[in-house]
Amino acid sequence: MDHASALDLAAKIRDGHLSPTEAMEESLEAIDRHNGALNAVIWLDEDDARARAKAANDHLAANGTDDLPPFFGVPIPVKDLYDVEGWPNTFGSNGASAEPVHQTSLAVERLVDAGFVLCGRTNSPEFGSVTATENERYGITRNPWNIDRTSGGSSGGASSSVAGEMFTIAHASDGGGSIRIPATCTGLVGLKPARGRVTDRTFAWEGASTQGVVSRTVADTATALDAMSRFDPLSWYNAPPPERPFAEEVGRDPGRLRIASTTTAARSFPTDPECAAAVDLTLSALDAAGHEIVDHDFDPHIDAFAAHFGEVVSAGLSANPVDWDRVQASNRASYDNAARVSSLVYTEGIRALQLWSRDVNAQWGRDFDVLVTPTMPIQPAPAGQILDEITSRPTEISPTVLASVLFTSMFNLNGLPAISLPVHHATDTGLPIGAQVVAPPYNEGLLLRVASQLEAAIPWSDRRPHLTTLP
């Protein structure tokens, strides 16, 4: 697929070099070529996809190219945790029905309003509960850079479909790192918006879980965020409006910032030298751009966080509408754990997490402006490793999952915007390695300005896996 980005593909459609139907056929042909090896797309109605693309063709024929939305005609898949009217939503679970649903998730509706043409569903671990896209219903999704490694989770089907050049961009979501972790595993840009920025019909995981995209460029990510973060007057919560459209932040000077960093993972877990190297590269680029690199001992107050994070996750997973007698044993254990927690204990845990969040978030603006960390302290795990761990020891926390989220999950619970950028490739494995940049509360604008500055200093969008080597 010879497109630099989703916006590049949209420009070709708008300029008449490619029709929406031709763009869709490119995606369908790429799925046919590569999905057998990657298992990224787990449901596909080609007739439906072609009909949607033809409707876009017909719109162009009738109305021309005036006032087209930014991604008009661009195919996009939907993660298999979110609804599309007339499609099944199985949550990656044997406990879910394959019957069509009757309503589309609001964030997906906004993608359609932005011009995207929906095409198929991407794999997710059951309920999005772990950091590798592996489940008993559909199997293992693999990394296009090395099919013996995971593409991450829970948006690993999305990341594999983009890195595997089936799509230029993919719908994704993040409850503990589930956009950023797949992004680092497959060499993509992955932004987790601030709490309340992207709403849906209800908030998931106390607003810690949110939706976005994985893409190749900061501009794609920013423009998609504009589409998905439309003000929602019916929502209980909305993030404060941005100063300007997020797309206008790309390339804008962020000013001279105080940049703090850490490569020290919680619980004294060792950080892979290649993951630390991604932080070093990022700091070197920011130093060269004129920012101040400050010496600050970032304190995540990890004990206060860890005491209650599991309660939020277990309760969130337990809200899924499935037959709990047929789900994977590890998620059934989470369901049982949630059932044993009283509403009073849960409420006290949420109160404690709000106080924890205040203590952690106060460091931004007071001690530094932006924080840089590894996205993960480990390289992408072997494919199947996490599924083996949660299957063989379903009542225990997978050690690989725990390691994966040590730098990401805290920023879900405290609601800060964070982005993983593919700044490095490991010298020992050749796998992509991302650095995470975290901005102050509700300041995705600053995050995007810094990210686009790094993109200019460390170009990555033309780095692609060698798909011709796939079986």
N, C-alpha and C positions, 0 to 999 in steps of 0.2 A: 504494500500500500504506500504509494509515493506521495505522502502528504506530511508536511512538517508539523501540522497541528490540526485541531478541529476548526479553528478559525481560518486556517489556510484552506481547508476543504470547503468551508462555507463560502470563502471568497471565490473559489473556482466555480462553485455552483452559481453564485450571484453574477459572475462575469460570463457565464454561458459556456465555460470550458468543460463542464460536467453537469449532468442532470441528477436530480435526486434519485431517480431510478438507477442510473449508472453507479452512483455512490453506494446505493444499497447492494447492487450486484457485486461490487468489490468486496463488501463486508461478507456477504453470503459465500462468495468463493473462498475468501480467506478462512472463514469458519470451516468450510469443507476441507481445506488443505491442512490446517493446523490444529483444529480442536480435538482430533483423535489423539494426538500426542499430549495435549495440554489439559483437556477436560475443563475448560473455562466456562463454556456455554452449556447449560444443562437442560434448557428448554428452548425450542425454536419453532415458530410457526412461519414458514417461509411465505406462505400465501398472505398471511396477515402483514408481514413486513413489506412485501411487494405492494400490497394495496395501500399501505400508509405512504410509501414512496411515490406511488402513482398519484395519490391525492396531492402531494407536494408539487409534482409535475403539473397537475391540472391547475393548481393555484398560480403557478408561474405563468402558464399559458393565458390565464384569464386576467391576471392583474399586473404582470410584469415584475420588475425587481424593486419597485419603489416600496419603502417602508417594510422591508423584510426584517424579521427578527435576526439576532446575531448568528445563530447556528442553523439557519434555515436549510433543511435538506440533509443534515448530518446524522447518520445512524448512531444510535446509542443503546446499549443494553441496560437492563434494570437488575439490580441485585435481588437475589431470591429471598429477601426478607420483606419486600415492599410490594404493594398492590398495584395492579393494572387491571382495569375493568375488562372482563372477558378472558383474562389469563388466570392460570392457577398461581397460587403462592404457597409453596410447600415448606418454607423455612429450612430447607435442607434436611427435612425430618421424615422418617417413616410414619410418624404420628400425625402428619398433616394430610388433609384432603387434597386431591388433585383437581377438584371441581373449580370452575371459573369463579372468580370473585366479582363483586358487583359495584366496586368503587375503586377509584384510583387514588393513591397516596398524593397528598397535596404537593409535596416536593417534586414528584414525578409529573404532576400536571404542569408545574411551573417550567420544567424542562421542555415539555411539549410546547408550551406557550413561547419558549425561546427559540422554537423552530426545529428542535431535534425530532428525528423520526425513530420511534421505538422499534427495537429489534432484539427479541429474545431475552433470556434471563441468565444471569451469571451465578456460578456456584458460590455457596457460603457454607461454613461449618454450621451444624445444626444450631439454629437460633442466634448465630453469630457469636457463639460463646467462647471460642478459642482463637488462637493467633495463627492457625494454619487452616487452609480451606480443604477440609477433609471430613467426610461424613459417611454414615452407613448407607444412606439412600443413593447418593450419586458417586461416591468414591473420592479420589484424591485429585486436586488441581495442582498442576506442576508449573515450575518456573521456566519461562522461555530461555533464560540465560543458561540454565542447566536443569534438565527435567528430573534429575535426582534430588533437587532441592525444592522446598516449598515456595510458593508465590506469596506467602503471608496470609493473614486473615484478620478480620473476617471478610474483607473485600478482596480476597485473593482471586476469585473468578474474574472480578472486574480488572484487577491489575494484570493478570495473565492475558486477558483479552486485548488489552491495549499494548502491552509489551510484545505480545504475539501478533500485533498488527492486524487483528480482526476489526478493531475500531480505533478511532483517534482519541476517544475519550469514553469514560464509563461512569455511570452512576455508582455511588459508594456510600458507606456510612461508617461511623466511628464511635464506639462506646468505651473503648479502653486503649485505642491505638489502631483501630480497624481500617482507617484510611492510610495513616502514616506508616504502619508496619508493612502492608503490601507495597506501598510506594518505595520504601527503602529496599525491599526484597527484589523488586523488578525494575528499578532505575527510573521511577516516575516522580512527578510532583504530586504531593498529597496534603491538602490543607484541611484541618479540622476547624470549622468555624467556632466562634464563641457561643456560649450557652444562649439560646433564644434567638440566634441569628436566622436559622433555617427552621421554620416551624412545620409541624404536621398536625393531624387532627388531635393528637394527644402528645404529651412529652414522654419520652422513654428514659428510664433510669434517672429520674429526677432532673432531666435535661442534660445529663452527662452524655447520652447518646444522641448524635446528630447526623445529618446527611451532607454530602458534598459530591465530589468527583475525584477520579484519578486521571491525570493527563500528562502530556509531555512538557507543557510550558506553563509559566506563571500567568501569561495572558489568558490562556484557555481557562485556567482555574479561577482567575479573577472575574472573567466575564460570566462564567457559569455561576459563581457566587452571587453576582448581581441578579441573575435570573431566579435563583433558588431562595434568596433572602428578601423577597418582596414582603412589605408590611402586611401583617395578618391581623385584621381588626377583631377577629373572633377568637384569637389565641389568648390564653391566660397571661402569657409573657411574650414580649418582643424585645430583642436587643435594641439599644438606642440607634437611631439612624446614622449612617456614615456621613462624613463631611461631604463626600462626593461619591460618584459611582466607583466601585472597586476597580473596574477596568481602567479608570483614569489614574489609578495609583501606580500602575506598571510603568516603570521608567522615571517616575517622579523622585526627586532628590529627598532622601529621608532626613537630611541634616546630619550633624555630627552627633552620634549616639554613644552612650556608655554600654559596652558589650561585656556581659559576664558569661562565664562558661563553667561547665562541670563535666567531667567524664567519670565521676564516681557514682556508681549505681548503689541503690539502696541495699541494705543487708550485706554490705561488703562483697557483693557479687562482682567477680572480675570482669572488666571490660576488655573485649578483644582489641588488640592493638590496631587492627584495621578500622574499627569503629571509632577509636580515639583519633586516628589519623584523619578521619572525615571532619572531626571538630577542628583539628589543627589547620587543615586546608581552609575551612570556613573562616576561622579567625584571621588567618594570614590575608585572605581576600578582603575582609572587612577592615583590617588594619591598613592595608594598602589604599583602601577607599577613604581613609581619613578618620575612621572612628577611633574612639578610645577603648582599648582593651583593659578592663578593670579587674583587679584581683579581689574577688568576692567569694566567700564560702557559702554557696547557695544552700539554704536549709529547707528541705521539703517537709519537715516535721512528720517524718514517715510513719512513726508509730500511731499518731492520731489519725492519719489517713487509713492505714492498713486495718485498724480496728473495726472499721465500718464499711469499707469498700465492698467486701464480699456480700454484705447484707443487701446493698443496693443492686448488685448484679444478680443475686439469686432471686430477689423479688421481681426484677425486670424480666428475667427469663421465664418466670413462672406465669407471666401474664399472657403467654402465647396460647392461641386457641387450638389445641391439639389433643389427641388421645395420649395421655401421659403414660399409659401402659405400653406404648409402642416407641417411646423415644429412647435415645441412647442412655445407657446407665449413668453416665456422668451427669447429664442434665436432669435425669430423674432424681439423682442425689441432691442437686441444687434445689429442685422443686420441694423435696422433702425437708431440706434445711430451711427454706423460706417458710414452710408451713409451721415450723416449730418456733418461729420468731414472732413474738406478740406485737401488736400494733404499737404498744407503749415503748417497747425496746427499739422498734424500727424508728419511731418518731424521735427518740432520744439520739439515735445514731445520726439521723439527718441533721438534728440540731448541732451535734458535735462536729459534723463535717462542715457545716456553715461557719462555725467558729474557726476550724482548721483552715478553711479557705481564706478567711480574712488575714490570718497570720502569714500565710504563704504569699498571697497576692500583694501584700503591702511592700514586698521587696522591690517590685517593679515601680520605677519612678523615684523611690527613695534611695535604693542602693545601686541600681542600674536601670537601663531602659529596655534591653533585649537580652534574652538568655539563649545560649547555644549549648546543645547537648548532642550526644549520639541519638539517633532515633531508636536503635536497639543496642544493647551491649554485646550482642552476639550476631554472627552472620546467619543468613537464612538456614533453617534447620533442614536436615534430610527429609525428603518427602515421606510422609507416613509416620514419622516419629511421634508427633503429637497425638495422632489418632491411636497409635499403639499405647501411649502412656495413659490416655483417658479411658481406654477400653480395658486395659489390664488392671488399672487402679482407679476405678470410677469415683471412689469417695475421697480421693486425695487430689490436691492441686498438682497439675502437670508441672514439673520443674522447668520444662522448656517454655510453656506458656508464661509462667511467672517471670522467667528471665526476659522474655520478649517485651513485657509491658512495664519494666522498671523505670523507663524514662518517659513513657507516654500516658499511662492511666491516670496519674495525678492531675494532668491538665484537662481530663474529661470532667472529673469531679469538681475542680475549682473553676471550670468554665472558660479558661483562657484560650485564645486562638493560638494554634500551633501548626507548623508546616514542616514536612519532611522534604528535603531537596537532595537530588542524586548527585552529590558533589565528588564522589570517590568510587573507585573500583578496587577491590582487594587484590593485592599483588599475589597472594597465595592461591586464591580460588577464581579470580576474575569476576566475582559477583559484584553487583552494584552495592554500594554502602551509602546510606543517607545520613545527613546531619539534620537535627531538628532545631528550628528557630521558634521561640516562644515570645509573644508580644504581651503588652499590658492588657487589662480587661477591655474587651470590646474593640480592640484596635487592630482589626484585620487590615486596615489601610496601611498602617506602619509596617505590619508584617509583610504585606505585598510589595511595599517599596524596597524593603531590605532584600526580599527574595529576588526581585527583578534585578537588583544591583549585583547579587551573587550570580544570577544567571548570566549576566553580561561578563562577569569576571571568570566564571567557570562554566563555559557552554556545555550543555549536556543533551539537548534535544535530538542531536544527530547520532547519539550513541545507541546502537540497536543490537540486539542479539542476532546470532547467525541462524536464522530460522531454516535455512536450507539443510542444516544438520539434524533437524527434527526427524524422528522416524515416521 
